[in-house]
Amino acid sequence: MSLDYEKIKLLRERLKLTQQEAADAAGLGTRQRWNEIEAGRRTNIELATLDRIAAALRVKAKDLLK
């Protein structure tokens, strides 16, 4: 299984969050880090980070996998 990067972007946009707002909500620190995840350039994501991203997007972590 891998992350569904398009779904991450879609969910963020549905919530009307900027990348910075999403990064802050997930505790990622920078918009750049969120952008790298959303663009598929950061592929080695820890489970705890995946959980925080899912929480920021108001879904379960499994919903971000394809």
CHARMM-style PDB file with segment names, atoms N, HN, CA, C and O in Angstrom:
ATOM      1  N   MET     1       0.840  -1.192   0.000  1.00  0.00      PROA
ATOM      2  CA  MET     1       0.000   0.000   0.000  1.00  0.00      PROA
ATOM      3  C   MET     1       0.875   1.242   0.000  1.00  0.00      PROA
ATOM      4  O   MET     1       1.998   1.235   0.504  1.00  0.00      PROA
ATOM      5  N   SER     2       0.346   2.281  -0.564  1.00  0.00      PROA
ATOM      6  HN  SER     2      -0.566   2.286  -0.973  1.00  0.00      PROA
ATOM      7  CA  SER     2       1.064   3.549  -0.578  1.00  0.00      PROA
ATOM      8  C   SER     2       0.082   4.681  -0.313  1.00  0.00      PROA
ATOM      9  O   SER     2      -1.136   4.504  -0.348  1.00  0.00      PROA
ATOM     10  N   LEU     3       0.648   5.834  -0.051  1.00  0.00      PROA
ATOM     11  HN  LEU     3       1.638   5.978  -0.023  1.00  0.00      PROA
ATOM     12  CA  LEU     3      -0.191   7.004   0.198  1.00  0.00      PROA
ATOM     13  C   LEU     3      -0.879   7.448  -1.082  1.00  0.00      PROA
ATOM     14  O   LEU     3      -0.307   7.371  -2.169  1.00  0.00      PROA
ATOM     15  N   ASP     4      -2.092   7.907  -0.940  1.00  0.00      PROA
ATOM     16  HN  ASP     4      -2.557   7.970  -0.057  1.00  0.00      PROA
ATOM     17  CA  ASP     4      -2.841   8.473  -2.062  1.00  0.00      PROA
ATOM     18  C   ASP     4      -2.648   9.989  -2.001  1.00  0.00      PROA
ATOM     19  O   ASP     4      -3.425  10.700  -1.363  1.00  0.00      PROA
ATOM     20  N   TYR     5      -1.609  10.468  -2.668  1.00  0.00      PROA
ATOM     21  HN  TYR     5      -0.978   9.890  -3.186  1.00  0.00      PROA
ATOM     22  CA  TYR     5      -1.235  11.879  -2.590  1.00  0.00      PROA
ATOM     23  C   TYR     5      -2.318  12.796  -3.142  1.00  0.00      PROA
ATOM     24  O   TYR     5      -2.549  13.882  -2.609  1.00  0.00      PROA
ATOM     25  N   GLU     6      -2.982  12.359  -4.209  1.00  0.00      PROA
ATOM     26  HN  GLU     6      -2.794  11.477  -4.642  1.00  0.00      PROA
ATOM     27  CA  GLU     6      -4.062  13.161  -4.785  1.00  0.00      PROA
ATOM     28  C   GLU     6      -5.206  13.325  -3.790  1.00  0.00      PROA
ATOM     29  O   GLU     6      -5.816  14.391  -3.704  1.00  0.00      PROA
ATOM     30  N   LYS     7      -5.494  12.262  -3.040  1.00  0.00      PROA
ATOM     31  HN  LYS     7      -4.998  11.396  -3.109  1.00  0.00      PROA
ATOM     32  CA  LYS     7      -6.580  12.312  -2.056  1.00  0.00      PROA
ATOM     33  C   LYS     7      -6.232  13.274  -0.926  1.00  0.00      PROA
ATOM     34  O   LYS     7      -7.101  13.988  -0.425  1.00  0.00      PROA
ATOM     35  N   ILE     8      -4.970  13.294  -0.528  1.00  0.00      PROA
ATOM     36  HN  ILE     8      -4.265  12.714  -0.935  1.00  0.00      PROA
ATOM     37  CA  ILE     8      -4.549  14.227   0.522  1.00  0.00      PROA
ATOM     38  C   ILE     8      -4.823  15.660   0.078  1.00  0.00      PROA
ATOM     39  O   ILE     8      -5.360  16.461   0.843  1.00  0.00      PROA
ATOM     40  N   LYS     9      -4.454  15.978  -1.153  1.00  0.00      PROA
ATOM     41  HN  LYS     9      -4.018  15.327  -1.774  1.00  0.00      PROA
ATOM     42  CA  LYS     9      -4.689  17.322  -1.676  1.00  0.00      PROA
ATOM     43  C   LYS     9      -6.188  17.615  -1.779  1.00  0.00      PROA
ATOM     44  O   LYS     9      -6.640  18.696  -1.400  1.00  0.00      PROA
ATOM     45  N   LEU    10      -6.947  16.661  -2.287  1.00  0.00      PROA
ATOM     46  HN  LEU    10      -6.580  15.784  -2.595  1.00  0.00      PROA
ATOM     47  CA  LEU    10      -8.396  16.835  -2.439  1.00  0.00      PROA
ATOM     48  C   LEU    10      -9.061  17.096  -1.092  1.00  0.00      PROA
ATOM     49  O   LEU    10      -9.885  18.003  -0.970  1.00  0.00      PROA
ATOM     50  N   LEU    11      -8.707  16.305  -0.086  1.00  0.00      PROA
ATOM     51  HN  LEU    11      -8.038  15.568  -0.186  1.00  0.00      PROA
ATOM     52  CA  LEU    11      -9.298  16.485   1.243  1.00  0.00      PROA
ATOM     53  C   LEU    11      -8.928  17.838   1.838  1.00  0.00      PROA
ATOM     54  O   LEU    11      -9.763  18.506   2.447  1.00  0.00      PROA
ATOM     55  N   ARG    12      -7.672  18.236   1.658  1.00  0.00      PROA
ATOM     56  HN  ARG    12      -6.994  17.694   1.163  1.00  0.00      PROA
ATOM     57  CA  ARG    12      -7.244  19.545   2.168  1.00  0.00      PROA
ATOM     58  C   ARG    12      -8.051  20.661   1.505  1.00  0.00      PROA
ATOM     59  O   ARG    12      -8.517  21.583   2.175  1.00  0.00      PROA
ATOM     60  N   GLU    13      -8.209  20.568   0.198  1.00  0.00      PROA
ATOM     61  HN  GLU    13      -7.831  19.819  -0.346  1.00  0.00      PROA
ATOM     62  CA  GLU    13      -8.955  21.597  -0.533  1.00  0.00      PROA
ATOM     63  C   GLU    13     -10.433  21.605  -0.139  1.00  0.00      PROA
ATOM     64  O   GLU    13     -11.044  22.670  -0.050  1.00  0.00      PROA
ATOM     65  N   ARG    14     -11.006  20.429   0.097  1.00  0.00      PROA
ATOM     66  HN  ARG    14     -10.509  19.564   0.025  1.00  0.00      PROA
ATOM     67  CA  ARG    14     -12.416  20.367   0.540  1.00  0.00      PROA
ATOM     68  C   ARG    14     -12.612  21.063   1.876  1.00  0.00      PROA
ATOM     69  O   ARG    14     -13.650  21.674   2.127  1.00  0.00      PROA
ATOM     70  N   LEU    15     -11.595  20.961   2.733  1.00  0.00      PROA
ATOM     71  HN  LEU    15     -10.752  20.464   2.529  1.00  0.00      PROA
ATOM     72  CA  LEU    15     -11.665  21.625   4.033  1.00  0.00      PROA
ATOM     73  C   LEU    15     -11.289  23.098   3.953  1.00  0.00      PROA
ATOM     74  O   LEU    15     -11.326  23.816   4.952  1.00  0.00      PROA
ATOM     75  N   LYS    16     -10.928  23.537   2.750  1.00  0.00      PROA
ATOM     76  HN  LYS    16     -10.899  22.954   1.939  1.00  0.00      PROA
ATOM     77  CA  LYS    16     -10.535  24.921   2.498  1.00  0.00      PROA
ATOM     78  C   LYS    16      -9.334  25.339   3.359  1.00  0.00      PROA
ATOM     79  O   LYS    16      -9.273  26.451   3.883  1.00  0.00      PROA
ATOM     80  N   LEU    17      -8.390  24.408   3.481  1.00  0.00      PROA
ATOM     81  HN  LEU    17      -8.440  23.505   3.055  1.00  0.00      PROA
ATOM     82  CA  LEU    17      -7.171  24.673   4.229  1.00  0.00      PROA
ATOM     83  C   LEU    17      -6.045  25.000   3.274  1.00  0.00      PROA
ATOM     84  O   LEU    17      -5.922  24.381   2.217  1.00  0.00      PROA
ATOM     85  N   THR    18      -5.223  25.969   3.638  1.00  0.00      PROA
ATOM     86  HN  THR    18      -5.323  26.471   4.497  1.00  0.00      PROA
ATOM     87  CA  THR    18      -4.000  26.195   2.885  1.00  0.00      PROA
ATOM     88  C   THR    18      -3.015  25.096   3.269  1.00  0.00      PROA
ATOM     89  O   THR    18      -3.231  24.368   4.238  1.00  0.00      PROA
ATOM     90  N   GLN    19      -1.953  24.985   2.517  1.00  0.00      PROA
ATOM     91  HN  GLN    19      -1.777  25.576   1.730  1.00  0.00      PROA
ATOM     92  CA  GLN    19      -0.932  23.996   2.883  1.00  0.00      PROA
ATOM     93  C   GLN    19      -0.327  24.346   4.237  1.00  0.00      PROA
ATOM     94  O   GLN    19      -0.011  23.448   5.018  1.00  0.00      PROA
ATOM     95  N   GLN    20      -0.162  25.622   4.528  1.00  0.00      PROA
ATOM     96  HN  GLN    20      -0.419  26.352   3.894  1.00  0.00      PROA
ATOM     97  CA  GLN    20       0.401  26.018   5.820  1.00  0.00      PROA
ATOM     98  C   GLN    20      -0.551  25.664   6.960  1.00  0.00      PROA
ATOM     99  O   GLN    20      -0.117  25.173   8.002  1.00  0.00      PROA
ATOM    100  N   GLU    21      -1.840  25.911   6.766  1.00  0.00      PROA
ATOM    101  HN  GLU    21      -2.193  26.310   5.919  1.00  0.00      PROA
ATOM    102  CA  GLU    21      -2.815  25.567   7.805  1.00  0.00      PROA
ATOM    103  C   GLU    21      -2.847  24.060   8.046  1.00  0.00      PROA
ATOM    104  O   GLU    21      -2.929  23.612   9.190  1.00  0.00      PROA
ATOM    105  N   ALA    22      -2.783  23.286   6.976  1.00  0.00      PROA
ATOM    106  HN  ALA    22      -2.717  23.649   6.047  1.00  0.00      PROA
ATOM    107  CA  ALA    22      -2.777  21.827   7.111  1.00  0.00      PROA
ATOM    108  C   ALA    22      -1.501  21.360   7.807  1.00  0.00      PROA
ATOM    109  O   ALA    22      -1.545  20.484   8.671  1.00  0.00      PROA
ATOM    110  N   ALA    23      -0.370  21.944   7.430  1.00  0.00      PROA
ATOM    111  HN  ALA    23      -0.334  22.656   6.728  1.00  0.00      PROA
ATOM    112  CA  ALA    23       0.906  21.585   8.061  1.00  0.00      PROA
ATOM    113  C   ALA    23       0.883  21.910   9.549  1.00  0.00      PROA
ATOM    114  O   ALA    23       1.360  21.125  10.369  1.00  0.00      PROA
ATOM    115  N   ASP    24       0.331  23.061   9.895  1.00  0.00      PROA
ATOM    116  HN  ASP    24      -0.056  23.699   9.229  1.00  0.00      PROA
ATOM    117  CA  ASP    24       0.223  23.441  11.306  1.00  0.00      PROA
ATOM    118  C   ASP    24      -0.675  22.475  12.062  1.00  0.00      PROA
ATOM    119  O   ASP    24      -0.345  22.050  13.169  1.00  0.00      PROA
ATOM    120  N   ALA    25      -1.815  22.127  11.461  1.00  0.00      PROA
ATOM    121  HN  ALA    25      -2.083  22.472  10.562  1.00  0.00      PROA
ATOM    122  CA  ALA    25      -2.759  21.216  12.118  1.00  0.00      PROA
ATOM    123  C   ALA    25      -2.160  19.824  12.317  1.00  0.00      PROA
ATOM    124  O   ALA    25      -2.497  19.129  13.276  1.00  0.00      PROA
ATOM    125  N   ALA    26      -1.279  19.427  11.417  1.00  0.00      PROA
ATOM    126  HN  ALA    26      -1.006  19.992  10.639  1.00  0.00      PROA
ATOM    127  CA  ALA    26      -0.654  18.109  11.505  1.00  0.00      PROA
ATOM    128  C   ALA    26       0.658  18.140  12.280  1.00  0.00      PROA
ATOM    129  O   ALA    26       1.279  17.100  12.504  1.00  0.00      PROA
ATOM    130  N   GLY    27       1.077  19.334  12.688  1.00  0.00      PROA
ATOM    131  HN  GLY    27       0.573  20.178  12.507  1.00  0.00      PROA
ATOM    132  CA  GLY    27       2.322  19.445  13.434  1.00  0.00      PROA
ATOM    133  C   GLY    27       3.557  19.205  12.582  1.00  0.00      PROA
ATOM    134  O   GLY    27       4.581  18.745  13.086  1.00  0.00      PROA
ATOM    135  N   LEU    28       3.468  19.513  11.295  1.00  0.00      PROA
ATOM    136  HN  LEU    28       2.636  19.887  10.885  1.00  0.00      PROA
ATOM    137  CA  LEU    28       4.598  19.292  10.404  1.00  0.00      PROA
ATOM    138  C   LEU    28       5.589  20.447  10.400  1.00  0.00      PROA
ATOM    139  O   LEU    28       6.731  20.290   9.970  1.00  0.00      PROA
ATOM    140  N   GLY    29       5.158  21.588  10.872  1.00  0.00      PROA
ATOM    141  HN  GLY    29       4.230  21.715  11.222  1.00  0.00      PROA
ATOM    142  CA  GLY    29       6.068  22.716  10.992  1.00  0.00      PROA
ATOM    143  C   GLY    29       6.080  23.652   9.795  1.00  0.00      PROA
ATOM    144  O   GLY    29       5.894  24.857   9.960  1.00  0.00      PROA
ATOM    145  N   THR    30       6.295  23.127   8.596  1.00  0.00      PROA
ATOM    146  HN  THR    30       6.446  22.148   8.462  1.00  0.00      PROA
ATOM    147  CA  THR    30       6.417  24.022   7.444  1.00  0.00      PROA
ATOM    148  C   THR    30       5.470  23.628   6.321  1.00  0.00      PROA
ATOM    149  O   THR    30       5.096  22.465   6.168  1.00  0.00      PROA
ATOM    150  N   ARG    31       5.099  24.625   5.550  1.00  0.00      PROA
ATOM    151  HN  ARG    31       5.402  25.570   5.674  1.00  0.00      PROA
ATOM    152  CA  ARG    31       4.275  24.402   4.367  1.00  0.00      PROA
ATOM    153  C   ARG    31       5.049  23.545   3.364  1.00  0.00      PROA
ATOM    154  O   ARG    31       4.464  22.717   2.665  1.00  0.00      PROA
ATOM    155  N   GLN    32       6.348  23.746   3.297  1.00  0.00      PROA
ATOM    156  HN  GLN    32       6.823  24.418   3.865  1.00  0.00      PROA
ATOM    157  CA  GLN    32       7.174  23.003   2.350  1.00  0.00      PROA
ATOM    158  C   GLN    32       7.096  21.498   2.612  1.00  0.00      PROA
ATOM    159  O   GLN    32       7.015  20.704   1.675  1.00  0.00      PROA
ATOM    160  N   ARG    33       7.121  21.116   3.869  1.00  0.00      PROA
ATOM    161  HN  ARG    33       7.187  21.762   4.630  1.00  0.00      PROA
ATOM    162  CA  ARG    33       7.041  19.685   4.192  1.00  0.00      PROA
ATOM    163  C   ARG    33       5.696  19.111   3.741  1.00  0.00      PROA
ATOM    164  O   ARG    33       5.639  18.016   3.181  1.00  0.00      PROA
ATOM    165  N   TRP    34       4.607  19.864   3.989  1.00  0.00      PROA
ATOM    166  HN  TRP    34       4.653  20.754   4.444  1.00  0.00      PROA
ATOM    167  CA  TRP    34       3.285  19.408   3.532  1.00  0.00      PROA
ATOM    168  C   TRP    34       3.279  19.304   2.010  1.00  0.00      PROA
ATOM    169  O   TRP    34       2.778  18.328   1.450  1.00  0.00      PROA
ATOM    170  N   ASN    35       3.833  20.304   1.349  1.00  0.00      PROA
ATOM    171  HN  ASN    35       4.240  21.097   1.804  1.00  0.00      PROA
ATOM    172  CA  ASN    35       3.865  20.306  -0.110  1.00  0.00      PROA
ATOM    173  C   ASN    35       4.616  19.093  -0.642  1.00  0.00      PROA
ATOM    174  O   ASN    35       4.184  18.487  -1.622  1.00  0.00      PROA
ATOM    175  N   GLU    36       5.720  18.732  -0.023  1.00  0.00      PROA
ATOM    176  HN  GLU    36       6.071  19.225   0.773  1.00  0.00      PROA
ATOM    177  CA  GLU    36       6.493  17.566  -0.455  1.00  0.00      PROA
ATOM    178  C   GLU    36       5.681  16.279  -0.308  1.00  0.00      PROA
ATOM    179  O   GLU    36       5.762  15.385  -1.151  1.00  0.00      PROA
ATOM    180  N   ILE    37       4.911  16.194   0.755  1.00  0.00      PROA
ATOM    181  HN  ILE    37       4.845  16.920   1.439  1.00  0.00      PROA
ATOM    182  CA  ILE    37       4.059  15.012   0.963  1.00  0.00      PROA
ATOM    183  C   ILE    37       2.948  14.982  -0.078  1.00  0.00      PROA
ATOM    184  O   ILE    37       2.705  13.955  -0.711  1.00  0.00      PROA
ATOM    185  N   GLU    38       2.278  16.117  -0.250  1.00  0.00      PROA
ATOM    186  HN  GLU    38       2.476  16.952   0.263  1.00  0.00      PROA
ATOM    187  CA  GLU    38       1.150  16.203  -1.176  1.00  0.00      PROA
ATOM    188  C   GLU    38       1.590  15.945  -2.619  1.00  0.00      PROA
ATOM    189  O   GLU    38       0.834  15.375  -3.406  1.00  0.00      PROA
ATOM    190  N   ALA    39       2.795  16.358  -2.962  1.00  0.00      PROA
ATOM    191  HN  ALA    39       3.409  16.821  -2.322  1.00  0.00      PROA
ATOM    192  CA  ALA    39       3.312  16.185  -4.322  1.00  0.00      PROA
ATOM    193  C   ALA    39       3.939  14.803  -4.542  1.00  0.00      PROA
ATOM    194  O   ALA    39       4.329  14.465  -5.660  1.00  0.00      PROA
ATOM    195  N   GLY    40       4.033  14.012  -3.477  1.00  0.00      PROA
ATOM    196  HN  GLY    40       3.716  14.286  -2.569  1.00  0.00      PROA
ATOM    197  CA  GLY    40       4.591  12.673  -3.609  1.00  0.00      PROA
ATOM    198  C   GLY    40       6.106  12.628  -3.595  1.00  0.00      PROA
ATOM    199  O   GLY    40       6.695  11.599  -3.926  1.00  0.00      PROA
ATOM    200  N   ARG    41       6.747  13.726  -3.218  1.00  0.00      PROA
ATOM    201  HN  ARG    41       6.269  14.561  -2.949  1.00  0.00      PROA
ATOM    202  CA  ARG    41       8.208  13.758  -3.162  1.00  0.00      PROA
ATOM    203  C   ARG    41       8.753  13.234  -1.835  1.00  0.00      PROA
ATOM    204  O   ARG    41       9.934  12.897  -1.742  1.00  0.00      PROA
ATOM    205  N   ARG    42       7.919  13.164  -0.827  1.00  0.00      PROA
ATOM    206  HN  ARG    42       6.960  13.437  -0.903  1.00  0.00      PROA
ATOM    207  CA  ARG    42       8.326  12.606   0.470  1.00  0.00      PROA
ATOM    208  C   ARG    42       7.530  11.318   0.656  1.00  0.00      PROA
ATOM    209  O   ARG    42       6.349  11.353   1.000  1.00  0.00      PROA
ATOM    210  N   THR    43       8.170  10.207   0.432  1.00  0.00      PROA
ATOM    211  HN  THR    43       9.130  10.178   0.152  1.00  0.00      PROA
ATOM    212  CA  THR    43       7.458   8.937   0.410  1.00  0.00      PROA
ATOM    213  C   THR    43       7.666   8.095   1.664  1.00  0.00      PROA
ATOM    214  O   THR    43       6.880   7.186   1.930  1.00  0.00      PROA
ATOM    215  N   ASN    44       8.687   8.375   2.419  1.00  0.00      PROA
ATOM    216  HN  ASN    44       9.326   9.113   2.202  1.00  0.00      PROA
ATOM    217  CA  ASN    44       8.975   7.594   3.616  1.00  0.00      PROA
ATOM    218  C   ASN    44       8.402   8.310   4.835  1.00  0.00      PROA
ATOM    219  O   ASN    44       9.113   9.032   5.535  1.00  0.00      PROA
ATOM    220  N   ILE    45       7.114   8.103   5.078  1.00  0.00      PROA
ATOM    221  HN  ILE    45       6.537   7.517   4.509  1.00  0.00      PROA
ATOM    222  CA  ILE    45       6.413   8.830   6.141  1.00  0.00      PROA
ATOM    223  C   ILE    45       6.171   7.889   7.315  1.00  0.00      PROA
ATOM    224  O   ILE    45       5.673   6.776   7.144  1.00  0.00      PROA
ATOM    225  N   GLU    46       6.524   8.347   8.487  1.00  0.00      PROA
ATOM    226  HN  GLU    46       6.929   9.251   8.626  1.00  0.00      PROA
ATOM    227  CA  GLU    46       6.323   7.544   9.691  1.00  0.00      PROA
ATOM    228  C   GLU    46       4.834   7.417   9.991  1.00  0.00      PROA
ATOM    229  O   GLU    46       4.034   8.277   9.622  1.00  0.00      PROA
ATOM    230  N   LEU    47       4.482   6.333  10.664  1.00  0.00      PROA
ATOM    231  HN  LEU    47       5.132   5.635  10.964  1.00  0.00      PROA
ATOM    232  CA  LEU    47       3.089   6.078  11.010  1.00  0.00      PROA
ATOM    233  C   LEU    47       2.500   7.206  11.857  1.00  0.00      PROA
ATOM    234  O   LEU    47       1.351   7.599  11.653  1.00  0.00      PROA
ATOM    235  N   ALA    48       3.274   7.723  12.800  1.00  0.00      PROA
ATOM    236  HN  ALA    48       4.207   7.404  12.966  1.00  0.00      PROA
ATOM    237  CA  ALA    48       2.788   8.814  13.647  1.00  0.00      PROA
ATOM    238  C   ALA    48       2.477  10.052  12.806  1.00  0.00      PROA
ATOM    239  O   ALA    48       1.501  10.755  13.067  1.00  0.00      PROA
ATOM    240  N   THR    49       3.305  10.314  11.800  1.00  0.00      PROA
ATOM    241  HN  THR    49       4.098   9.743  11.588  1.00  0.00      PROA
ATOM    242  CA  THR    49       3.068  11.457  10.908  1.00  0.00      PROA
ATOM    243  C   THR    49       1.813  11.226  10.080  1.00  0.00      PROA
ATOM    244  O   THR    49       1.017  12.145   9.884  1.00  0.00      PROA
ATOM    245  N   LEU    50       1.636  10.012   9.598  1.00  0.00      PROA
ATOM    246  HN  LEU    50       2.282   9.266   9.757  1.00  0.00      PROA
ATOM    247  CA  LEU    50       0.430   9.677   8.837  1.00  0.00      PROA
ATOM    248  C   LEU    50      -0.813   9.891   9.695  1.00  0.00      PROA
ATOM    249  O   LEU    50      -1.819  10.417   9.219  1.00  0.00      PROA
ATOM    250  N   ASP    51      -0.743   9.488  10.945  1.00  0.00      PROA
ATOM    251  HN  ASP    51       0.075   9.061  11.332  1.00  0.00      PROA
ATOM    252  CA  ASP    51      -1.875   9.688  11.860  1.00  0.00      PROA
ATOM    253  C   ASP    51      -2.172  11.175  12.050  1.00  0.00      PROA
ATOM    254  O   ASP    51      -3.336  11.572  12.088  1.00  0.00      PROA
ATOM    255  N   ARG    52      -1.145  11.987  12.167  1.00  0.00      PROA
ATOM    256  HN  ARG    52      -0.199  11.665  12.136  1.00  0.00      PROA
ATOM    257  CA  ARG    52      -1.356  13.433  12.350  1.00  0.00      PROA
ATOM    258  C   ARG    52      -1.925  14.079  11.087  1.00  0.00      PROA
ATOM    259  O   ARG    52      -2.770  14.971  11.170  1.00  0.00      PROA
ATOM    260  N   ILE    53      -1.465  13.632   9.929  1.00  0.00      PROA
ATOM    261  HN  ILE    53      -0.779  12.907   9.862  1.00  0.00      PROA
ATOM    262  CA  ILE    53      -2.010  14.142   8.666  1.00  0.00      PROA
ATOM    263  C   ILE    53      -3.487  13.769   8.561  1.00  0.00      PROA
ATOM    264  O   ILE    53      -4.317  14.605   8.205  1.00  0.00      PROA
ATOM    265  N   ALA    54      -3.808  12.537   8.864  1.00  0.00      PROA
ATOM    266  HN  ALA    54      -3.133  11.857   9.153  1.00  0.00      PROA
ATOM    267  CA  ALA    54      -5.203  12.087   8.814  1.00  0.00      PROA
ATOM    268  C   ALA    54      -6.077  12.894   9.770  1.00  0.00      PROA
ATOM    269  O   ALA    54      -7.185  13.297   9.414  1.00  0.00      PROA
ATOM    270  N   ALA    55      -5.583  13.127  10.971  1.00  0.00      PROA
ATOM    271  HN  ALA    55      -4.684  12.799  11.260  1.00  0.00      PROA
ATOM    272  CA  ALA    55      -6.352  13.911  11.944  1.00  0.00      PROA
ATOM    273  C   ALA    55      -6.585  15.327  11.430  1.00  0.00      PROA
ATOM    274  O   ALA    55      -7.678  15.870  11.587  1.00  0.00      PROA
ATOM    275  N   ALA    56      -5.574  15.926  10.821  1.00  0.00      PROA
ATOM    276  HN  ALA    56      -4.686  15.485  10.694  1.00  0.00      PROA
ATOM    277  CA  ALA    56      -5.710  17.286  10.279  1.00  0.00      PROA
ATOM    278  C   ALA    56      -6.756  17.326   9.171  1.00  0.00      PROA
ATOM    279  O   ALA    56      -7.436  18.335   8.983  1.00  0.00      PROA
ATOM    280  N   LEU    57      -6.879  16.212   8.436  1.00  0.00      PROA
ATOM    281  HN  LEU    57      -6.326  15.393   8.590  1.00  0.00      PROA
ATOM    282  CA  LEU    57      -7.838  16.143   7.329  1.00  0.00      PROA
ATOM    283  C   LEU    57      -9.171  15.534   7.747  1.00  0.00      PROA
ATOM    284  O   LEU    57     -10.080  15.378   6.931  1.00  0.00      PROA
ATOM    285  N   ARG    58      -9.275  15.191   9.038  1.00  0.00      PROA
ATOM    286  HN  ARG    58      -8.537  15.318   9.701  1.00  0.00      PROA
ATOM    287  CA  ARG    58     -10.509  14.663   9.624  1.00  0.00      PROA
ATOM    288  C   ARG    58     -10.947  13.337   9.016  1.00  0.00      PROA
ATOM    289  O   ARG    58     -12.132  13.103   8.778  1.00  0.00      PROA
ATOM    290  N   VAL    59      -9.965  12.476   8.771  1.00  0.00      PROA
ATOM    291  HN  VAL    59      -9.003  12.666   8.964  1.00  0.00      PROA
ATOM    292  CA  VAL    59     -10.240  11.128   8.272  1.00  0.00      PROA
ATOM    293  C   VAL    59      -9.369  10.144   9.051  1.00  0.00      PROA
ATOM    294  O   VAL    59      -8.536  10.549   9.862  1.00  0.00      PROA
ATOM    295  N   LYS    60      -9.565   8.862   8.801  1.00  0.00      PROA
ATOM    296  HN  LYS    60     -10.242   8.533   8.142  1.00  0.00      PROA
ATOM    297  CA  LYS    60      -8.721   7.841   9.401  1.00  0.00      PROA
ATOM    298  C   LYS    60      -7.490   7.650   8.512  1.00  0.00      PROA
ATOM    299  O   LYS    60      -7.542   7.873   7.302  1.00  0.00      PROA
ATOM    300  N   ALA    61      -6.402   7.240   9.123  1.00  0.00      PROA
ATOM    301  HN  ALA    61      -6.360   7.059  10.106  1.00  0.00      PROA
ATOM    302  CA  ALA    61      -5.158   7.053   8.360  1.00  0.00      PROA
ATOM    303  C   ALA    61      -5.350   6.085   7.193  1.00  0.00      PROA
ATOM    304  O   ALA    61      -4.789   6.298   6.118  1.00  0.00      PROA
ATOM    305  N   LYS    62      -6.124   5.040   7.390  1.00  0.00      PROA
ATOM    306  HN  LYS    62      -6.580   4.867   8.263  1.00  0.00      PROA
ATOM    307  CA  LYS    62      -6.337   4.058   6.321  1.00  0.00      PROA
ATOM    308  C   LYS    62      -7.014   4.680   5.109  1.00  0.00      PROA
ATOM    309  O   LYS    62      -6.880   4.168   3.998  1.00  0.00      PROA
ATOM    310  N   ASP    63      -7.739   5.777   5.307  1.00  0.00      PROA
ATOM    311  HN  ASP    63      -7.848   6.193   6.210  1.00  0.00      PROA
ATOM    312  CA  ASP    63      -8.418   6.440   4.199  1.00  0.00      PROA
ATOM    313  C   ASP    63      -7.444   7.167   3.265  1.00  0.00      PROA
ATOM    314  O   ASP    63      -7.819   7.575   2.166  1.00  0.00      PROA
ATOM    315  N   LEU    64      -6.202   7.323   3.706  1.00  0.00      PROA
ATOM    316  HN  LEU    64      -5.897   6.991   4.599  1.00  0.00      PROA
ATOM    317  CA  LEU    64      -5.192   8.014   2.910  1.00  0.00      PROA
ATOM    318  C   LEU    64      -4.319   7.043   2.115  1.00  0.00      PROA
ATOM    319  O   LEU    64      -3.378   7.449   1.433  1.00  0.00      PROA
ATOM    320  N   LEU    65      -4.643   5.772   2.214  1.00  0.00      PROA
ATOM    321  HN  LEU    65      -5.407   5.442   2.769  1.00  0.00      PROA
ATOM    322  CA  LEU    65      -3.865   4.751   1.499  1.00  0.00      PROA
ATOM    323  C   LEU    65      -4.616   4.253   0.282  1.00  0.00      PROA
ATOM    324  O   LEU    65      -5.847   4.259   0.240  1.00  0.00      PROA
ATOM    325  N   LYS    66      -3.840   3.817  -0.717  1.00  0.00      PROA
ATOM    326  HN  LYS    66      -2.841   3.813  -0.683  1.00  0.00      PROA
ATOM    327  CA  LYS    66      -4.484   3.234  -1.901  1.00  0.00      PROA
ATOM    328  C   LYS    66      -3.909   1.876  -2.172  1.00  0.00      PROA
ATOM    329  OT1 LYS    66      -4.315   1.213  -3.127  1.00  0.00      PROA
TER     330      LYS     66
END
